[in-house]
Amino acid sequence: MKAAPFEHHEPETVEKAVSLLESLHEPTIIAGGQSLVPMLRFRLARPDTVVDINGIDALDYLEEEDGYLKMGALARHADVEDADVIDEDDYGSFADAAPLIADPQIRNRGTIVGSMAQADPKGDWGSVLIAHDGEVVARGPDGERVIPADELFLLPYDTSLGENELITEARVPTPAAHEGSAYHKLKRKTGDYAMVGVAARLILDDEGRIEDAGIGMTAVDITNARAAEAEAHLEGERPSADLFEKAGELAAEESNPESDEHGDASYKERMVDVLAQRALGDAAERAGAVKRRVTQ
Ligand SMILES: Cc1cc2nc3c(=O)[nH]c(=O)nc-3n(C[C@H](O)[C@H](O)[C@H](O)COP(=O)(O)OP(=O)(O)OC[C@H]3O[C@@H](n4cnc5c(N)ncnc54)[C@H](O)[C@@H]3O)c2cc1C
């Protein structure tokens, strides 16, 4: 099937894009098109007008600035794989997640911001941003506002973005001195969406205790979700296998997966527990906690 006809606009500035979003009838933004184009082709989306932001060069960046890792709306999944500032030690969860998304063709086009805007509970970036206390910056006719990742997702494919708002950037704080993070994802085969995914981020104090913990979960609730009780259980404690075992249990209890053809809900809950423990173990190791503490 071919997409229904629509008007196509290619603004070259954010200001022009925002003004088009305000003036056009029910416009839809296109970035990488990796979620939108299939929906257009199956006519699940039938917008009158499409605002293509790929010509806005000012949105094409991935950089550390002012205490944040900032990803402009045209930063692609593959840019995360290629970025010099991202490796296992710094932004480990980003380094883990990027190569696990879909296939190279999709990673070359799909954007981090588009994934956040798509609000698919199976999307990987939502969990990573939640674990890092990330946020998105939105521009609309009334100016700019910052939305914490937790508050962006309302329902599957539904966000708190206004109708005429454009997300210009997704960002997370730059790593603290003793910070580590990781992302673990269970999928049936290469290229698949997550059956379950868990992102974990730990900041240790100078004594080696957990000062701050972040855990985001993929595909086990109606949106990407935070495991707040598991996080609270970790804070103030020293990393250990026992501690992570309890945190994994709590995260599993906080998850709310549905049974489907890939597995029943109890299996997915168990996988949240397992993946949370693995992600926390890697995060602790990357934060500089001696491995012995994690594996005892
Ligand atoms: C076969 C397949 C496998 C995939 N596997 C995975 C996977 O394993 N993990 C994963 O996380 N994702 C996966 N994806 C999704 C992929 O990552 C998409 O690239 C991503 O979800 C959307 O990004 P995009 O730039 O392509 O957005 P688009 O498709 O262009 O847009 C998606 C939605 O976001 C809106 N939007 C885009 N940019 C903005 C903006 N700046 N401001 C406001 N709204 C905006 C659009 O209007 C649209 O509603 C897969 C997709 C496919 C087709």
The ligand as a Tripos MOL2 file, in Angstrom:
@<TRIPOS>MOLECULE
LIG
   53    58     1     0     0
SMALL
NO_CHARGES

@<TRIPOS>ATOM
      1 C1         11.9030   -2.9380   11.9650 C.3       1 LIG1
      2 C2         12.0990   -1.9150   13.0610 C.ar      1 LIG1
      3 C3         12.7620   -2.2900   14.2070 C.ar      1 LIG1
      4 C4         12.9500   -1.3630   15.2350 C.ar      1 LIG1
      5 N1         13.5860   -1.7770   16.3800 N.ar      1 LIG1
      6 C5         13.7510   -0.9000   17.3860 C.ar      1 LIG1
      7 C6         14.3970   -1.2900   18.5890 C.ar      1 LIG1
      8 O1         14.8680   -2.4190   18.7400 O.2       1 LIG1
      9 N2         14.4980   -0.3630   19.5850 N.ar      1 LIG1
     10 C7         14.0140    0.9170   19.4410 C.ar      1 LIG1
     11 O2         14.1340    1.7070   20.3780 O.2       1 LIG1
     12 N3         13.4150    1.3090   18.3090 N.ar      1 LIG1
     13 C8         13.2770    0.4540   17.2880 C.ar      1 LIG1
     14 N4         12.6650    0.8670   16.1280 N.ar      1 LIG1
     15 C9         12.1630    2.2490   16.0350 C.3       1 LIG1
     16 C10        13.2640    3.1810   15.5340 C.3       1 LIG1
     17 O3         14.2050    3.3220   16.5610 O.3       1 LIG1
     18 C11        12.7410    4.5670   15.1460 C.3       1 LIG1
     19 O4         13.7930    5.2050   14.4940 O.3       1 LIG1
     20 C12        12.3320    5.4870   16.2670 C.3       1 LIG1
     21 O5         11.3730    4.9240   17.0920 O.3       1 LIG1
     22 C13        11.6970    6.7530   15.7230 C.3       1 LIG1
     23 O6         12.6770    7.6440   15.3280 O.3       1 LIG1
     24 P1         12.5630    8.3630   13.9200 P.3       1 LIG1
     25 O7         13.5810    9.4430   13.9230 O.co2     1 LIG1
     26 O8         12.6450    7.3560   12.8490 O.co2     1 LIG1
     27 O9         11.1250    9.0410   14.0090 O.3       1 LIG1
     28 P2          9.9590    9.2090   12.9130 P.3       1 LIG1
     29 O10         9.5520    7.8720   12.4000 O.co2     1 LIG1
     30 O11        10.3430   10.2390   11.9250 O.co2     1 LIG1
     31 O12         8.8380    9.7900   13.8660 O.3       1 LIG1
     32 C14         8.2590    9.0000   14.8820 C.3       1 LIG1
     33 C15         7.2230    9.8420   15.6400 C.3       1 LIG1
     34 O13         7.8800   10.8540   16.3870 O.3       1 LIG1
     35 C16         7.4540   12.1620   15.9700 C.3       1 LIG1
     36 N5          8.6490   12.9830   15.9780 N.ar      1 LIG1
     37 C17         9.8510   12.7090   15.3850 C.ar      1 LIG1
     38 N6         10.7310   13.6700   15.6610 N.ar      1 LIG1
     39 C18        10.0920   14.5720   16.4500 C.ar      1 LIG1
     40 C19        10.4920   15.7900   17.0760 C.ar      1 LIG1
     41 N7         11.7320   16.2770   16.9460 N.pl3     1 LIG1
     42 N8          9.5930   16.4550   17.8330 N.ar      1 LIG1
     43 C20         8.3320   15.9830   17.9960 C.ar      1 LIG1
     44 N9          7.8900   14.8320   17.4050 N.ar      1 LIG1
     45 C21         8.7670   14.1390   16.6540 C.ar      1 LIG1
     46 C22         6.8610   11.9620   14.5850 C.3       1 LIG1
     47 O14         5.8770   12.9380   14.2890 O.3       1 LIG1
     48 C23         6.2510   10.5770   14.7050 C.3       1 LIG1
     49 O15         5.0190   10.6510   15.3580 O.3       1 LIG1
     50 C24        12.4810   -0.0310   15.0850 C.ar      1 LIG1
     51 C25        11.8330    0.3550   13.9090 C.ar      1 LIG1
     52 C26        11.6480   -0.5750   12.9000 C.ar      1 LIG1
     53 C27        10.9680   -0.1430   11.6260 C.3       1 LIG1
@<TRIPOS>BOND
     1     1     2 1
     2     2     3 ar
     3     2    52 ar
     4     3     4 ar
     5     4     5 ar
     6     4    50 ar
     7     5     6 ar
     8     6     7 ar
     9     6    13 1
    10     7     8 2
    11     7     9 ar
    12     9    10 ar
    13    10    11 2
    14    10    12 ar
    15    12    13 ar
    16    13    14 ar
    17    14    15 1
    18    14    50 ar
    19    15    16 1
    20    16    17 1
    21    16    18 1
    22    18    19 1
    23    18    20 1
    24    20    21 1
    25    20    22 1
    26    22    23 1
    27    23    24 1
    28    24    25 2
    29    24    26 1
    30    24    27 1
    31    27    28 1
    32    28    29 2
    33    28    30 1
    34    28    31 1
    35    31    32 1
    36    32    33 1
    37    33    34 1
    38    33    48 1
    39    34    35 1
    40    35    36 1
    41    35    46 1
    42    36    37 ar
    43    36    45 ar
    44    37    38 ar
    45    38    39 ar
    46    39    40 ar
    47    39    45 ar
    48    40    41 1
    49    40    42 ar
    50    42    43 ar
    51    43    44 ar
    52    44    45 ar
    53    46    47 1
    54    46    48 1
    55    48    49 1
    56    50    51 ar
    57    51    52 ar
    58    52    53 1
@<TRIPOS>SUBSTRUCTURE
     1 LIG1         1 GROUP 0 **** ****
